[in-house]
Amino acid sequence: NGEVQQGVDGLVDVDLGFTPASNLLAIRRFDLGIGEAAPAPAAYLTFPELSLVRLDQSYRRLDTVRYAYAAPVFGYDETLNVSPHGFVVDYPGLWRSAAASG
C-alpha cells in the first residue's frame, strides 16, 4: 500500500511464518556451496497482527539436501531437509511434507 514499514527497510526476503515455502526464497537466492553460510535477515509477517518485523536468521549448507537454519529470536536452531530444488521437505518440530513422511 506504499506505506514505509519501519525496521524492514532494505530487506529482500519476506518470511511468512505459516509456510516453509518462505525458506525457498533465501535458499535459492543465496545458492550456497556446501560448507558456506550466510546471514539471511527477512521481513517477517506476524500473525494475527499482520505487521512486518525484522527476523534475523541464517543458513549454512551442510550437503546437497540439508541446511543448518537458525532464527535466534524464536530459539530455533535445526537442520532443514530440502528437495534438490530447495523446497523444504522436513522442518523439524514444525512441518513435514507428506512425501518426507512416507
Secondary structure by P-SEA (a helix, b strand, c coil): ccccccccccccccccccccaaaaaaaaaacccccbbbbbbccccccccbbbbbbbbcccccccccccccccccccbbbbbbcccccccccccccccccccc
